[in-house]
Amino acid sequence: MKQVAVKIAGNEAEPLDIQIQPGQTAGEVLRQLGLSGYILSFPNSSQFFANEEPIYASVVDGDKLVATTPAQVGVS
């Protein structure tokens, strides 16, 4: 398992820590955190994980990810 931190875009709260397992999808991670309706990405990246995309192989232990609502994408 790997530990990652998920920061909610536009929220000053501390990032949410979560352990992910091989095969776990971005959508599963978001639902586990109670963030249905969000999309997941790396900070400062224009590439987002599809909800059905397994993310385990794309992250390393300790990575930070950002949860964003689709309406926030591209807002400056």
N, CA, C and O atoms as CSV, one atom per row, in Angstrom:
chain,resi,resn,atom,element,x,y,z
A,1,MET,N,N,0.837,-1.181,0.000
A,1,MET,CA,C,0.000,0.000,0.000
A,1,MET,C,C,0.884,1.247,0.000
A,1,MET,O,O,2.034,1.219,0.438
A,2,LYS,N,N,0.307,2.343,-0.507
A,2,LYS,CA,C,1.002,3.623,-0.532
A,2,LYS,C,C,0.145,4.665,0.176
A,2,LYS,O,O,-1.083,4.629,0.100
A,3,GLN,N,N,0.797,5.580,0.857
A,3,GLN,CA,C,0.131,6.685,1.540
A,3,GLN,C,C,0.243,7.933,0.663
A,3,GLN,O,O,1.342,8.305,0.251
A,4,VAL,N,N,-0.893,8.581,0.377
A,4,VAL,CA,C,-0.892,9.840,-0.359
A,4,VAL,C,C,-1.747,10.843,0.397
A,4,VAL,O,O,-2.579,10.469,1.224
A,5,ALA,N,N,-1.535,12.116,0.109
A,5,ALA,CA,C,-2.318,13.194,0.716
A,5,ALA,C,C,-3.127,13.858,-0.391
A,5,ALA,O,O,-2.605,14.147,-1.468
A,6,VAL,N,N,-4.400,14.096,-0.116
A,6,VAL,CA,C,-5.282,14.723,-1.098
A,6,VAL,C,C,-5.737,16.078,-0.553
A,6,VAL,O,O,-6.416,16.158,0.471
A,7,LYS,N,N,-5.352,17.126,-1.252
A,7,LYS,CA,C,-5.740,18.493,-0.904
A,7,LYS,C,C,-6.975,18.863,-1.714
A,7,LYS,O,O,-7.021,18.635,-2.923
A,8,ILE,N,N,-7.975,19.433,-1.049
A,8,ILE,CA,C,-9.175,19.880,-1.747
A,8,ILE,C,C,-8.921,21.300,-2.243
A,8,ILE,O,O,-8.661,22.206,-1.451
A,9,ALA,N,N,-9.000,21.486,-3.563
A,9,ALA,CA,C,-8.745,22.803,-4.166
A,9,ALA,C,C,-9.708,23.833,-3.594
A,9,ALA,O,O,-10.906,23.581,-3.462
A,10,GLY,N,N,-9.157,25.012,-3.252
A,10,GLY,CA,C,-9.970,26.101,-2.733
A,10,GLY,C,C,-10.350,25.961,-1.276
A,10,GLY,O,O,-11.145,26.751,-0.766
A,11,ASN,N,N,-9.800,24.972,-0.599
A,11,ASN,CA,C,-10.118,24.725,0.801
A,11,ASN,C,C,-8.835,24.864,1.616
A,11,ASN,O,O,-7.802,24.300,1.255
A,12,GLU,N,N,-8.901,25.602,2.697
A,12,GLU,CA,C,-7.711,25.841,3.527
A,12,GLU,C,C,-7.422,24.699,4.500
A,12,GLU,O,O,-6.413,24.725,5.204
A,13,ALA,N,N,-8.296,23.704,4.541
A,13,ALA,CA,C,-8.106,22.583,5.461
A,13,ALA,C,C,-6.851,21.792,5.098
A,13,ALA,O,O,-6.357,21.855,3.972
A,14,GLU,N,N,-6.361,21.062,6.061
A,14,GLU,CA,C,-5.204,20.197,5.849
A,14,GLU,C,C,-5.553,19.120,4.827
A,14,GLU,O,O,-6.711,18.716,4.726
A,15,PRO,N,N,-4.568,18.652,4.071
A,15,PRO,CA,C,-4.825,17.552,3.126
A,15,PRO,C,C,-5.326,16.309,3.857
A,15,PRO,O,O,-5.018,16.096,5.029
A,16,LEU,N,N,-6.090,15.506,3.155
A,16,LEU,CA,C,-6.623,14.260,3.691
A,16,LEU,C,C,-5.662,13.134,3.333
A,16,LEU,O,O,-5.325,12.955,2.162
A,17,ASP,N,N,-5.219,12.377,4.332
A,17,ASP,CA,C,-4.307,11.263,4.091
A,17,ASP,C,C,-5.107,10.002,3.811
A,17,ASP,O,O,-6.126,9.747,4.454
A,18,ILE,N,N,-4.645,9.219,2.856
A,18,ILE,CA,C,-5.317,7.986,2.497
A,18,ILE,C,C,-4.287,6.965,2.041
A,18,ILE,O,O,-3.283,7.313,1.419
A,19,GLN,N,N,-4.546,5.697,2.356
A,19,GLN,CA,C,-3.711,4.611,1.857
A,19,GLN,C,C,-4.416,4.024,0.648
A,19,GLN,O,O,-5.616,3.753,0.687
A,20,ILE,N,N,-3.665,3.829,-0.422
A,20,ILE,CA,C,-4.242,3.239,-1.623
A,20,ILE,C,C,-3.606,1.882,-1.887
A,20,ILE,O,O,-2.470,1.615,-1.495
A,21,GLN,N,N,-4.371,1.036,-2.561
A,21,GLN,CA,C,-3.946,-0.320,-2.858
A,21,GLN,C,C,-3.809,-0.505,-4.368
A,21,GLN,O,O,-4.392,0.253,-5.143
A,22,PRO,N,N,-3.044,-1.502,-4.783
A,22,PRO,CA,C,-2.952,-1.780,-6.220
A,22,PRO,C,C,-4.352,-1.985,-6.809
A,22,PRO,O,O,-5.199,-2.653,-6.216
A,23,GLY,N,N,-4.574,-1.397,-7.985
A,23,GLY,CA,C,-5.847,-1.532,-8.671
A,23,GLY,C,C,-6.899,-0.519,-8.268
A,23,GLY,O,O,-7.936,-0.410,-8.924
A,24,GLN,N,N,-6.647,0.232,-7.188
A,24,GLN,CA,C,-7.637,1.215,-6.728
A,24,GLN,C,C,-7.721,2.367,-7.731
A,24,GLN,O,O,-6.701,2.886,-8.185
A,25,THR,N,N,-8.951,2.757,-8.067
A,25,THR,CA,C,-9.147,3.816,-9.062
A,25,THR,C,C,-9.255,5.186,-8.405
A,25,THR,O,O,-9.473,5.304,-7.199
A,26,ALA,N,N,-9.097,6.212,-9.226
A,26,ALA,CA,C,-9.245,7.588,-8.745
A,26,ALA,C,C,-10.641,7.790,-8.160
A,26,ALA,O,O,-10.790,8.420,-7.114
A,27,GLY,N,N,-11.659,7.260,-8.827
A,27,GLY,CA,C,-13.025,7.385,-8.330
A,27,GLY,C,C,-13.220,6.725,-6.979
A,27,GLY,O,O,-13.925,7.261,-6.124
A,28,GLU,N,N,-12.604,5.566,-6.773
A,28,GLU,CA,C,-12.699,4.881,-5.482
A,28,GLU,C,C,-12.041,5.702,-4.377
A,28,GLU,O,O,-12.570,5.796,-3.269
A,29,VAL,N,N,-10.895,6.291,-4.677
A,29,VAL,CA,C,-10.202,7.139,-3.698
A,29,VAL,C,C,-11.090,8.316,-3.320
A,29,VAL,O,O,-11.261,8.619,-2.139
A,30,LEU,N,N,-11.651,8.974,-4.320
A,30,LEU,CA,C,-12.499,10.142,-4.058
A,30,LEU,C,C,-13.747,9.757,-3.260
A,30,LEU,O,O,-14.127,10.478,-2.337
A,31,ARG,N,N,-14.381,8.650,-3.594
A,31,ARG,CA,C,-15.569,8.206,-2.839
A,31,ARG,C,C,-15.202,7.865,-1.407
A,31,ARG,O,O,-15.953,8.176,-0.483
A,32,GLN,N,N,-14.047,7.224,-1.212
A,32,GLN,CA,C,-13.598,6.865,0.131
A,32,GLN,C,C,-13.397,8.117,0.992
A,32,GLN,O,O,-13.606,8.081,2.205
A,33,LEU,N,N,-12.992,9.218,0.363
A,33,LEU,CA,C,-12.783,10.485,1.072
A,33,LEU,C,C,-14.062,11.327,1.149
A,33,LEU,O,O,-14.050,12.421,1.713
A,34,GLY,N,N,-15.151,10.825,0.588
A,34,GLY,CA,C,-16.404,11.582,0.591
A,34,GLY,C,C,-16.395,12.720,-0.414
A,34,GLY,O,O,-17.070,13.730,-0.216
A,35,LEU,N,N,-15.633,12.564,-1.494
A,35,LEU,CA,C,-15.472,13.633,-2.479
A,35,LEU,C,C,-16.052,13.243,-3.841
A,35,LEU,O,O,-15.448,13.523,-4.877
A,36,SER,N,N,-17.198,12.611,-3.840
A,36,SER,CA,C,-17.854,12.276,-5.104
A,36,SER,C,C,-18.134,13.571,-5.858
A,36,SER,O,O,-18.498,14.580,-5.253
A,37,GLY,N,N,-17.967,13.543,-7.165
A,37,GLY,CA,C,-18.157,14.742,-7.977
A,37,GLY,C,C,-16.881,15.534,-8.196
A,37,GLY,O,O,-16.887,16.534,-8.914
A,38,TYR,N,N,-15.778,15.096,-7.580
A,38,TYR,CA,C,-14.474,15.743,-7.763
A,38,TYR,C,C,-13.662,14.939,-8.770
A,38,TYR,O,O,-14.000,13.796,-9.079
A,39,ILE,N,N,-12.604,15.533,-9.273
A,39,ILE,CA,C,-11.629,14.829,-10.094
A,39,ILE,C,C,-10.264,14.989,-9.441
A,39,ILE,O,O,-10.040,15.936,-8.686
A,40,LEU,N,N,-9.366,14.080,-9.725
A,40,LEU,CA,C,-8.080,13.994,-9.036
A,40,LEU,C,C,-6.932,14.251,-10.001
A,40,LEU,O,O,-6.949,13.784,-11.140
A,41,SER,N,N,-5.923,15.005,-9.529
A,41,SER,CA,C,-4.742,15.283,-10.350
A,41,SER,C,C,-3.547,15.527,-9.443
A,41,SER,O,O,-3.666,15.603,-8.220
A,42,PHE,N,N,-2.387,15.647,-10.087
A,42,PHE,CA,C,-1.211,16.120,-9.364
A,42,PHE,C,C,-1.274,17.641,-9.309
A,42,PHE,O,O,-1.860,18.254,-10.201
A,43,PRO,N,N,-0.685,18.277,-8.282
A,43,PRO,CA,C,-0.677,19.743,-8.222
A,43,PRO,C,C,-0.036,20.345,-9.482
A,43,PRO,O,O,0.925,19.795,-10.020
A,44,ASN,N,N,-0.564,21.450,-9.933
A,44,ASN,CA,C,-0.035,22.189,-11.083
A,44,ASN,C,C,0.025,21.366,-12.360
A,44,ASN,O,O,0.889,21.589,-13.208
A,45,SER,N,N,-0.886,20.424,-12.496
A,45,SER,CA,C,-0.931,19.585,-13.695
A,45,SER,C,C,-2.262,19.792,-14.403
A,45,SER,O,O,-3.304,19.923,-13.760
A,46,SER,N,N,-2.223,19.819,-15.708
A,46,SER,CA,C,-3.461,19.940,-16.478
A,46,SER,C,C,-4.008,18.560,-16.842
A,46,SER,O,O,-5.050,18.460,-17.490
A,47,GLN,N,N,-3.326,17.513,-16.437
A,47,GLN,CA,C,-3.759,16.138,-16.693
A,47,GLN,C,C,-4.495,15.608,-15.463
A,47,GLN,O,O,-3.975,15.660,-14.349
A,48,PHE,N,N,-5.700,15.101,-15.675
A,48,PHE,CA,C,-6.496,14.567,-14.584
A,48,PHE,C,C,-6.662,13.071,-14.740
A,48,PHE,O,O,-6.642,12.546,-15.854
A,49,PHE,N,N,-6.826,12.384,-13.615
A,49,PHE,CA,C,-7.102,10.958,-13.637
A,49,PHE,C,C,-8.584,10.757,-13.957
A,49,PHE,O,O,-9.440,11.425,-13.376
A,50,ALA,N,N,-8.889,9.844,-14.876
A,50,ALA,CA,C,-10.276,9.453,-15.104
A,50,ALA,C,C,-10.747,8.684,-13.869
A,50,ALA,O,O,-9.948,8.000,-13.228
A,51,ASN,N,N,-12.021,8.787,-13.531
A,51,ASN,CA,C,-12.534,8.113,-12.333
A,51,ASN,C,C,-12.270,6.614,-12.345
A,51,ASN,O,O,-12.053,6.016,-11.292
A,52,GLU,N,N,-12.286,6.001,-13.524
A,52,GLU,CA,C,-12.077,4.553,-13.607
A,52,GLU,C,C,-10.604,4.177,-13.774
A,52,GLU,O,O,-10.282,3.002,-13.950
A,53,GLU,N,N,-9.713,5.162,-13.720
A,53,GLU,CA,C,-8.282,4.918,-13.930
A,53,GLU,C,C,-7.593,4.462,-12.643
A,53,GLU,O,O,-7.663,5.156,-11.629
A,54,PRO,N,N,-6.927,3.300,-12.671
A,54,PRO,CA,C,-6.127,2.887,-11.512
A,54,PRO,C,C,-4.973,3.873,-11.318
A,54,PRO,O,O,-4.302,4.243,-12.281
A,55,ILE,N,N,-4.746,4.292,-10.086
A,55,ILE,CA,C,-3.722,5.319,-9.846
A,55,ILE,C,C,-2.493,4.802,-9.104
A,55,ILE,O,O,-1.498,5.519,-9.002
A,56,TYR,N,N,-2.537,3.596,-8.592
A,56,TYR,CA,C,-1.453,3.078,-7.757
A,56,TYR,C,C,-0.089,3.188,-8.435
A,56,TYR,O,O,0.869,3.656,-7.821
A,57,ALA,N,N,0.006,2.766,-9.682
A,57,ALA,CA,C,1.294,2.773,-10.393
A,57,ALA,C,C,1.752,4.190,-10.735
A,57,ALA,O,O,2.929,4.397,-11.033
A,58,SER,N,N,0.847,5.165,-10.699
A,58,SER,CA,C,1.180,6.541,-11.079
A,58,SER,C,C,1.684,7.388,-9.921
A,58,SER,O,O,2.186,8.492,-10.131
A,59,VAL,N,N,1.553,6.878,-8.699
A,59,VAL,CA,C,1.967,7.657,-7.531
A,59,VAL,C,C,3.060,6.918,-6.767
A,59,VAL,O,O,3.209,5.701,-6.877
A,60,VAL,N,N,3.815,7.683,-5.995
A,60,VAL,CA,C,4.784,7.096,-5.076
A,60,VAL,C,C,4.326,7.412,-3.660
A,60,VAL,O,O,3.567,8.354,-3.432
A,61,ASP,N,N,4.790,6.624,-2.734
A,61,ASP,CA,C,4.430,6.819,-1.337
A,61,ASP,C,C,4.770,8.248,-0.917
A,61,ASP,O,O,5.899,8.700,-1.105
A,62,GLY,N,N,3.799,8.954,-0.350
A,62,GLY,CA,C,4.009,10.326,0.113
A,62,GLY,C,C,3.597,11.395,-0.884
A,62,GLY,O,O,3.663,12.584,-0.571
A,63,ASP,N,N,3.167,10.992,-2.092
A,63,ASP,CA,C,2.725,11.984,-3.085
A,63,ASP,C,C,1.565,12.818,-2.569
A,63,ASP,O,O,0.804,12.396,-1.699
A,64,LYS,N,N,1.456,14.010,-3.130
A,64,LYS,CA,C,0.329,14.894,-2.852
A,64,LYS,C,C,-0.493,15.017,-4.130
A,64,LYS,O,O,0.052,15.226,-5.215
A,65,LEU,N,N,-1.810,14.886,-3.989
A,65,LEU,CA,C,-2.739,15.017,-5.098
A,65,LEU,C,C,-3.727,16.125,-4.781
A,65,LEU,O,O,-3.850,16.543,-3.629
A,66,VAL,N,N,-4.435,16.605,-5.802
A,66,VAL,CA,C,-5.423,17.658,-5.626
A,66,VAL,C,C,-6.773,17.156,-6.116
A,66,VAL,O,O,-6.881,16.583,-7.200
A,67,ALA,N,N,-7.804,17.380,-5.301
A,67,ALA,CA,C,-9.180,17.078,-5.693
A,67,ALA,C,C,-9.846,18.390,-6.099
A,67,ALA,O,O,-9.861,19.354,-5.333
A,68,THR,N,N,-10.392,18.413,-7.305
A,68,THR,CA,C,-10.986,19.618,-7.874
A,68,THR,C,C,-12.356,19.281,-8.433
A,68,THR,O,O,-12.559,18.192,-8.971
A,69,THR,N,N,-13.295,20.206,-8.311
A,69,THR,CA,C,-14.574,19.986,-8.978
A,69,THR,C,C,-14.395,20.354,-10.447
A,69,THR,O,O,-13.591,21.230,-10.766
A,70,PRO,N,N,-15.129,19.700,-11.345
A,70,PRO,CA,C,-14.980,20.017,-12.764
A,70,PRO,C,C,-15.201,21.494,-13.073
A,70,PRO,O,O,-14.599,22.015,-14.012
A,71,ALA,N,N,-16.034,22.170,-12.322
A,71,ALA,CA,C,-16.294,23.595,-12.571
A,71,ALA,C,C,-15.069,24.449,-12.233
A,71,ALA,O,O,-14.936,25.557,-12.754
A,72,GLN,N,N,-14.168,23.955,-11.368
A,72,GLN,CA,C,-12.982,24.725,-10.977
A,72,GLN,C,C,-11.851,24.565,-11.975
A,72,GLN,O,O,-10.924,25.375,-11.980
A,73,VAL,N,N,-11.898,23.563,-12.803
A,73,VAL,CA,C,-10.814,23.292,-13.745
A,73,VAL,C,C,-10.695,24.462,-14.702
A,73,VAL,O,O,-11.679,24.864,-15.323
A,74,GLY,N,N,-9.501,25.007,-14.824
A,74,GLY,CA,C,-9.255,26.109,-15.739
A,74,GLY,C,C,-9.578,27.477,-15.175
A,74,GLY,O,O,-9.362,28.482,-15.852
A,75,VAL,N,N,-10.093,27.546,-13.948
A,75,VAL,CA,C,-10.378,28.840,-13.333
A,75,VAL,C,C,-9.090,29.401,-12.785
A,75,VAL,O,O,-8.354,28.697,-12.092
A,76,SER,N,N,-8.799,30.665,-13.082
A,76,SER,CA,C,-7.556,31.249,-12.581
A,76,SER,C,C,-7.817,32.272,-11.524
A,76,SER,O,O,-6.878,32.864,-10.993
